[in-house]
Amino acid sequence: MRENLADAANAYMAWWSLAGVDCAMGEEPTNWLRPLQQSARIRAAVPEDGPAQPRPHSLESFLTWLAQDAAQPERRWPGAAIMPAGPVDAPLMVITDMPDPVDIGAGTLLSDRAGQLFDAMLRAIGLQRQDVHLASLFLSRPPGAMVEASDLAAAAARMRTYVMLAAPRRLLLLGDRTIRALLPAADSGSRVFNHDGGTLPVFATFHPRLLLGQPAAKAECWHVLQGLIEEMAK
């Protein structure tokens, strides 16, 4: 009975996520234009576990920091973390938003049917999974797949550092939440991704989980992949 209730809750929250509501909402309006000093006072009033640790400057130490730092948002969530993996200087780095429930059980990103479709997408551009660097904004899955806006901003910032350290030659972003986190509205049509060490070509398309439920979107996805093929041929 408890498993059925959990499945129902996840399905309900997934519906809202597909509708574009992927952050926790409050009942009171927020003054986004408030002065910086006011927001600093608000942050100071919230107790913290300790001072924020500086981000490491090597890929190995950064992965250790991701896995062990108590300030990471994933420390508040149940479930095992799935660390990013893949070769340094990969021809392509693929970034998704977070593991799906089946991914947590499998211990790898993009598993099951979504993973099969993802592997087919890679074959279409002449790559296999072992060729790419695969990562997610969040290492584990929060209850209901809902994240705070502050956590999403922090995940995007650390991903920019991670991209610099992993040094891929180009990026493929999967899913609306990933795209909105890593490509601000002003850059939504850009083909260039800004990371902590420079820029690189970026492409963005639907997450395989959405393509499974909306096959009509595959045509647009294929158009993006064709652009990626042209970029890789340069």
Buried (B, 14 or more C-beta within 10 A) or exposed (E): EEEEEEEEEBEEBBEBBBEEEBBEEEEEEEEEEEEEEEEEEEEEEEEEEEEEEEBBEEBEEBBEBBEEBEEBBBEEBEBEBBEBBBBEEBBBBBBBBBBBBBBBEBEBBBBBEBBEBBBEBBEBBEBEBEBBBBBBBBBBBBEBBBBEEEBBEBBBEBBBBBBBBBBBEBBBBBBBBBBBBBBEEEEEEBBEBBBBEEEBBBBBBBBBBBBBEEEEBBEEBEEBBEBBEEBBEE
